[in-house]
Amino acid sequence: MLPVIVLVGRPNVGKSTLFNRLTRSRDALVADQPGLTRDRQYGIGKLGPKPYLVVDTGGIGNAGEGVELLMERQVRAAIDEADHILFLVDAKSGSVAGDQQIAQQLRRTGKAITLAVNKCENLDPEIVKAEFHMLGLGEPQPVSAAHGRGITGLIGDVLARLPESDNVGDGGQERGTLIAVVGRPNVGKSTLV
């Protein structure tokens, strides 16, 4: 199976833009309007020979009722299936209380987390890293999803932290899924195969 990397963050921090950059597609809608992404969106990305599954999610932090509550449930479902969480924050708005609350929730999952600080174009990366370091999620990685800056290094670090796939055989080729066909004698197992 491909490693699953889930993009999590507040609304309008650039998750869908990063999704499109990682999957080299325009599958996720991007607009300057909060709440545009409501359901999970899956896509395949690749860095060198390493493919991965990336999941775009809606913004979290404003769980009220109705659609917002359903969006939050979709994000939780994506987090449950994640091998790695990419927590995206917005450098231009700075560290806000919503980021701290999300960081606390993500720590409780026990999953590997990388903190990516988006929208860092024209900002001093050292100042940006210092501001978000207090979230306690390791070294913040300054990126610009819109301009593609820092993305290769970010995804390379994420993939390096993932365990090797158990779907690779001795020759380095993907084994795929193994299926056993079992049953009583003379019920048609060989015919089925």
C-alpha positions, -999 to +999 in steps of 0.1 A: +000+000+000+011+035-006+019+057+024-010+081+032-001+117+039-030+139+051-031+177+049-046+193+079-050+229+090-074+259+095-095+271+065-076+290+038-040+281+048-033+266+014-041+228+018-058+225-016-030+245-033-004+222-017-025+191-027-025+203-064+012+209-062+020+175-047-003+156-072+007+178-101-030+183-109-057+208-105-082+184-089-087+204-058-107+237-061-087+267-050-103+300-041-099+327-015-131+316+002-132+295+035-151+262+035-146+254-002-131+219+005-158+200+024-149+163+017-117+144+015-099+144-018-074+118-027-046+120-052-013+102-060+020+121-058+055+109-065+090+120-055+116+102-076+107+065-074+085+069-043+048+072-048+025+083-020-012+090-015-020+126-004-054+135+011-068+171+010-092+179+038-115+208+047-104+234+072-109+226+109-112+246+140-146+261+137-167+230+144-201+242+151-231+224+137-243+214+103-218+214+074-189+224+097-194+195+120-196+171+090-164+186+076-147+181+109-158+144+109-143+140+074-110+154+087-110+130+116-116+101+093-087+111+071-064+115+102-074+079+113-061+065+080-030+087+078+005+073+080+018+109+083+000+142+090+012+174+073-001+202+095-002+234+074-003+269+089-003+304+074+028+325+078+010+357+068-016+354+095+009+342+121+004+317+148-032+320+161-051+302+189-067+279+163-033+266+153-025+258+189-058+239+194-052+219+162-016+211+173-029+197+206-055+175+188-029+162+164-004+154+192-031+132+208-033+110+177+002+096+182+009+099+145+039+114+129+034+151+122+053+176+101+046+213+105+047+232+072+044+270+073+029+281+040+028+315+023+064+322+032+072+341+000+088+374+007+092+366+044+123+358+064+122+320+069+141+322+103+116+346+118+087+324+105+102+293+119+108+310+153+071+321+155+057+286+148+083+267+168+062+272+199+036+248+186+059+220+198+057+199+166+094+199+157+112+221+132+087+242+112+093+239+074+088+272+055+071+266+021+052+284-006+027+260-022+016+286-047+052+292-059+065+257-053+092+268-029+104+242-003+079+216-015+105+190-027+124+192+006+092+190+026+079+159+009+113+144+009+115+148+047+080+134+052+088+103+030+121+097+048+102+096+082+078+069+069+086+032+073+096+013+042+066-001+024+060-038+031+046-042-005+080-043-021+096-076-029+133-086-029+139-073-064+126-038-054+094-043-074+060-039-059+044-072-050+008-061-050-019-078-029-017-115-023-049-134-023-055-170-013-083-191-028-093-218-003-122-242-001-133-279+000-122-302-028-140-300-061-158-267-055-142-248-085-111-231-069-089-238-100-117-227-124-120-194-104-083-186-107 
